[in-house]
Amino acid sequence: MSKSANRSASAKGVSKHRITNVVPGLETAIFSAVAGAAVKEGGVPLLRQAYEALRGRESLLLQIQAAHWAGVEEYEISIAIANLTIHALYIENISVEKPTDSALKVLIPGKSGFGYDAEASHDKWVDMGVYGPIILAPGGDPPSVMLRVFDSALPGKAGTSSLLSRGTVDLKFEFTRLDQPKTEDKYLTVRVRPKT
């Protein structure tokens, strides 16, 4: 085998040296702290760019996991919510932006087993105010939230347009980062699938 063939074969192979995380996210936290301190002290422009790229502009990642009709007037949406910061944050409120006349409920899963009464064993759909804020710790598996949007334009109801004819639902997520003084907003458009 020639030297060039040997070099190309090793480039395609698997390295014997692997980088592993002893504590997930620790490298990011350490690099962010060092880079942040350097930037505050008038650090090198390249270090400032690296810090901004690592820190990123997004604090919250919203992932639509599923969306479907549940009955005649309810459209259910399952969303995973991930915290992309190194600090905890709270989802303070979730609301429907458009159509403006659609109500929103959040699922509280029922509990069963020893010590739970019959009422606690059933799923409940409640307003976000009853559900309360959702805390998102840094790292870890993002929790899934099940939302139900009610179609207000059914016969006999005073709605402006049906979810199906509009084609989308626009959701607003209000959240508070524990390292920031103000509440922030994130918007998500969800496609409304045809009824089957």
C-alpha positions in Angstrom: 0.0 0.0 0.0 1.4 3.4 -0.9 1.8 6.2 1.6 -1.0 8.3 0.0 -3.4 5.3 0.1 -2.5 4.7 3.8 -3.1 8.3 4.7 -6.6 8.4 3.1 -7.5 5.1 4.7 -6.7 6.4 8.2 -8.5 9.7 7.6 -11.7 7.7 7.0 -11.2 5.5 10.1 -12.3 6.1 13.7 -10.0 7.9 16.0 -8.7 6.0 19.1 -9.0 9.2 21.1 -12.5 10.3 22.0 -13.7 13.3 23.9 -16.3 12.5 26.5 -18.3 14.7 28.8 -17.7 14.0 32.5 -20.4 16.4 33.4 -22.7 17.3 30.5 -22.6 21.1 29.8 -19.6 21.7 32.0 -17.3 22.6 29.1 -19.9 25.1 27.8 -20.3 26.7 31.2 -16.5 27.0 31.8 -15.8 28.4 28.3 -18.7 30.8 28.6 -17.4 32.1 32.0 -13.8 32.5 30.7 -14.9 34.1 27.4 -17.4 36.3 29.2 -14.8 37.6 31.6 -12.3 38.2 28.8 -15.0 40.1 26.8 -15.8 42.3 29.9 -12.2 43.1 30.3 -11.8 44.2 26.6 -10.8 40.8 25.3 -9.7 40.0 21.8 -12.4 40.5 19.1 -12.0 36.9 18.0 -12.7 35.7 21.5 -15.8 38.0 21.6 -17.1 36.4 18.4 -16.5 32.9 19.8 -18.3 33.8 23.0 -21.3 35.2 21.0 -21.4 32.2 18.8 -21.3 29.8 21.7 -23.8 31.7 23.8 -26.1 32.0 20.8 -29.1 34.3 20.4 -31.8 31.8 21.3 -32.8 31.1 24.8 -35.7 28.8 24.1 -36.2 26.0 21.6 -39.8 25.0 20.7 -40.2 21.7 18.9 -43.6 20.6 17.6 -43.8 16.9 18.3 -47.4 16.2 17.0 -50.5 18.1 16.1 -54.0 16.6 15.3 -57.7 17.1 15.8 -59.2 15.7 18.9 -62.9 15.7 18.3 -64.9 18.3 16.4 -63.6 21.6 17.8 -60.3 20.8 19.6 -56.9 20.9 18.0 -54.2 19.3 20.1 -50.5 20.2 19.8 -47.6 18.5 21.6 -44.6 20.7 22.1 -41.2 20.0 23.6 -39.7 23.1 25.2 -35.9 23.2 25.7 -33.8 25.7 27.6 -30.7 26.7 25.7 -29.1 28.8 28.4 -26.9 27.9 31.3 -29.5 29.2 33.8 -33.0 28.0 34.6 -35.9 29.8 33.0 -39.7 29.9 33.5 -42.4 29.7 30.9 -44.8 32.2 32.5 -47.6 32.0 29.9 -48.7 30.3 26.7 -51.4 32.0 24.6 -53.0 31.9 21.2 -52.0 35.0 19.2 -54.0 34.2 16.0 -56.8 33.5 15.6 -57.4 35.9 18.5 -60.8 34.3 19.5 -59.5 30.8 20.1 -59.2 29.5 23.7 -56.2 27.5 24.9 -56.0 24.8 27.5 -53.0 22.9 28.9 -53.1 19.2 29.9 -52.4 18.2 33.5 -51.8 14.4 33.2 -53.7 12.3 35.7 -51.9 10.4 38.4 -52.7 6.9 39.5 -51.5 4.5 42.1 -51.4 4.3 45.8 -52.3 7.5 47.6 -54.1 9.2 44.7 -57.9 9.7 44.7 -60.2 9.0 41.8 -60.2 12.7 40.7 -56.4 12.8 40.4 -56.4 9.7 38.2 -58.0 11.6 35.3 -56.4 14.0 32.8 -57.5 17.6 33.2 -57.5 20.4 30.7 -56.9 23.7 32.4 -56.2 27.4 31.7 -52.5 28.3 31.7 -53.1 30.4 34.9 -54.2 27.3 36.7 -51.4 25.2 35.3 -48.9 27.7 36.6 -45.4 28.5 35.3 -43.2 25.8 33.9 -39.6 25.7 35.1 -37.0 24.6 32.6 -33.7 23.6 34.2 -30.5 24.0 32.0 -29.7 20.8 30.1 -31.6 17.6 30.5 -34.5 16.3 28.6 -37.0 19.0 27.5 -40.5 18.5 28.9 -43.4 18.1 26.6 -46.5 20.2 27.0 -49.8 19.2 25.5 -52.0 22.1 24.4 -55.5 22.2 23.1 -56.7 25.0 21.0 -60.5 25.4 20.6 -62.0 26.3 17.2 -64.3 29.2 17.8 -65.8 29.4 14.3 -68.1 26.4 14.5 -71.8 26.8 13.7 -73.6 28.7 16.5 -70.4 30.3 17.8 -69.2 33.8 17.1 -65.8 33.2 15.5 -64.1 35.1 12.7 -62.6 32.1 10.9 -62.1 28.5 11.6 -58.7 27.0 12.4 -59.0 24.8 9.3 -59.7 27.6 6.9 -56.9 29.7 8.4 -54.4 26.8 8.2 -52.3 27.8 11.1 -52.3 28.7 14.8 -49.9 31.3 16.1 -48.8 30.7 19.7 -47.0 33.1 22.1 -44.7 31.8 24.8 -43.8 34.3 27.5 -40.7 33.3 29.5 -38.4 34.7 32.2 -34.7 33.9 32.2 -33.4 33.8 35.8 -30.3 35.8 34.7 -32.3 38.6 33.0 -34.6 41.3 34.5 -37.3 41.3 31.8 -39.8 38.8 30.4 -39.2 37.7 26.8 -41.5 36.4 24.1 -41.1 33.6 21.6 -43.6 32.9 18.8 -44.4 29.6 17.1 -46.7 29.0 14.1 -48.3 25.5 14.0 -49.8 24.2 10.8 -53.4 22.9 11.2 -53.7 19.5 9.6 -56.9 18.5 7.8 -59.4 16.5 9.7 -59.3 12.8 8.9 
